[in-house]
Structures are given as structure tokens and as C-alpha cells.
Amino acid sequence: MTTSKPNNVRKMYDDTAQHYAKMMDSEIKLPIYGELLGRLHERLENIDGVLIDAACGSGHMLSMYHERFETKRPLLGLDLSPRMVDIANENFGSLAQFMVSDMRDLSEVEDSSAAALLNFFALHHLDPSDVDKALVEWARVIRPDGQLVLGAWEGKGLIDYGEESDIVALRYTQDEIQSKTESAGFEIIRCAVEPVKGFPMDAIYLEGVRQ
Ligand SMILES: C[S@@+](CC[C@H](N)C(=O)[O-])C[C@H]1O[C@@H](n2cnc3c(N)ncnc32)[C@H](O)[C@@H]1O
């Protein structure tokens, strides 16, 4: 089974962006995000460069980082869905730059220019070979000693969207995500699998350093 084409994924998120952004207004308050971004902030103490959120959706992660941890860091949010990018710009455009882009090809970003890159809950839209491609691309833009923070749905097989959508999306196991991340040039500092309240799947949270 291969994942749905980017045009179909884009349409699903364009159609649901308003609803998604509203959901994130409360979801962002889950303690895990403060914990991950707090640890990231500590590790970035002596590391200059932009913080990128690849597949930033409604922009809530970058906004939280800015508001809770660091106001000076330049922030760049990238997403496939123009509607998500519009909403991120409307809500948080004064804090960060948001642009339409595909997470597999960040050609607008220079080599080794990013202090860190976030990617939350988007890898399931990529086939295994494209997950590898995206991780290699992120290793290109993150400077040595720069940071990677991932959130991904854990498991095997397809994600069940029920009546909501016929999009085909794939889960990955913790072992698969760890091994792909290491192969792309990252050392893993921490990787945990945890339940997510209100969702039938567990999540993998991975923190890594660019070698
Ligand atoms: C479930 S949402 C997660 C959004 C955000 N990271 C968060 O955690 O709130 C998945 C996001 O991935 C984006 N996306 C899917 N495929 C993408 C791709 N190839 N490149 C960039 N963004 C993509 C979608 O447009 C959507 O905004």
C-alpha cells in the first residue's frame, strides 16, 4: 500500500485547516509539547540559527516555543497546505515566517543553516523511501550539533480516518523511526512511545542531534 499523493493530502488539510487550528488551540496545552520544547530550548543555548517546523500545520508549535521559551530565535514554518499556512500567518505571522513547502525538499533553506527542525505528526503521509529522503534533507539543513524533534504515530499498517477521509497514511514502528533517523545522520538522545489522550494510537517522540 502506498500513501496518498501530495495533492490529495493537501486537499484534506486545506478542507479541514480551520477545524484543525481550533483543535490545536487546546491540544498544544498537553504537557508533552512543553516538555519537548523546553528540553529543546536548553539544548539550543549555544546554537544559533533558525528553528524550522517542517509540516507546521496551524503554527502552534512555533508560537508556543516563542511565547514560552525564546523570543529572539528566528522561526520558519513550512507546510504543504496553503490554507494551513494562511491560518498560521493570520494567527502567528508576527512571530514567525510561514511558507508553503514540501517537507521532502526544503530547497529554500540553505545547508547547515538551521539550529533545529521540528516535525510533528506528518511522517505518516510519506512512504518509507520518502521518510528516508525527508530525513536526509533535514540533516542537510540542520547544522552539526543542531537538533531534531519528531512526533509520529507509532505502529504498523494504515491509519484509520474512518468516515472523515479516504486518505491512505502509514504508521511506523519505534524501531523503524529510530533506524531511519540514525541512517540519515542523527544521534538519538531520547525516544519514547506514549499514549495520546483521545487518540487510538500511541505516539513516538524522538529527540536527536545532527552528527
Ligand atoms: C496532522 S497535521 C500536523 C500539523 C502540525 N505539525 C501539528 O502537530 O499540529 C499534518 C500536517 O502535515 C502537512 N503535510 C503533509 N504532507 C506534507 C508534506 N509532504 N510536506 C509538508 N507538509 C505536509 C499537512 O498539510 C498538515 O498540516
The ligand as a Tripos MOL2 file, in Angstrom:
@<TRIPOS>MOLECULE
LIG
   27    29     1     0     0
SMALL
NO_CHARGES

@<TRIPOS>ATOM
      1 C1         -1.6260   16.1860   11.4250 C.3       1 LIG1
      2 S1         -1.0590   17.6870   10.7730 S.3       1 LIG1
      3 C2          0.1930   18.1550   11.9460 C.3       1 LIG1
      4 C3          0.4700   19.6290   11.9360 C.3       1 LIG1
      5 C4          1.4510   20.1190   12.9990 C.3       1 LIG1
      6 N1          2.7690   19.5400   12.8150 N.3       1 LIG1
      7 C5          0.9330   19.8070   14.3760 C.2       1 LIG1
      8 O1          1.4660   18.9010   15.0370 O.co2     1 LIG1
      9 O2         -0.0480   20.4390   14.7800 O.co2     1 LIG1
     10 C6         -0.1100   17.1510    9.3860 C.3       1 LIG1
     11 C7          0.4320   18.3310    8.5980 C.3       1 LIG1
     12 O3          1.3830   17.8290    7.6750 O.3       1 LIG1
     13 C8          1.2640   18.5730    6.4800 C.3       1 LIG1
     14 N2          1.8870   17.7750    5.4090 N.ar      1 LIG1
     15 C9          1.5030   16.5780    4.9100 C.ar      1 LIG1
     16 N3          2.3500   16.1830    3.9370 N.ar      1 LIG1
     17 C10         3.2900   17.1510    3.8410 C.ar      1 LIG1
     18 C11         4.4490   17.3350    3.0230 C.ar      1 LIG1
     19 N4          4.7980   16.4250    2.0930 N.pl3     1 LIG1
     20 N5          5.1960   18.4440    3.1910 N.ar      1 LIG1
     21 C12         4.8500   19.3860    4.1110 C.ar      1 LIG1
     22 N6          3.7610   19.2770    4.9060 N.ar      1 LIG1
     23 C13         3.0000   18.1680    4.7810 C.ar      1 LIG1
     24 C14        -0.2210   18.7650    6.3300 C.3       1 LIG1
     25 O4         -0.5530   19.8000    5.4230 O.3       1 LIG1
     26 C15        -0.6180   19.0770    7.7780 C.3       1 LIG1
     27 O5         -0.5810   20.4460    8.0470 O.3       1 LIG1
@<TRIPOS>BOND
     1     1     2 1
     2     2     3 1
     3     2    10 1
     4     3     4 1
     5     4     5 1
     6     5     6 1
     7     5     7 1
     8     7     8 2
     9     7     9 1
    10    10    11 1
    11    11    12 1
    12    11    26 1
    13    12    13 1
    14    13    14 1
    15    13    24 1
    16    14    15 ar
    17    14    23 ar
    18    15    16 ar
    19    16    17 ar
    20    17    18 ar
    21    17    23 ar
    22    18    19 1
    23    18    20 ar
    24    20    21 ar
    25    21    22 ar
    26    22    23 ar
    27    24    25 1
    28    24    26 1
    29    26    27 1
@<TRIPOS>SUBSTRUCTURE
     1 LIG1         1 GROUP 0 **** ****
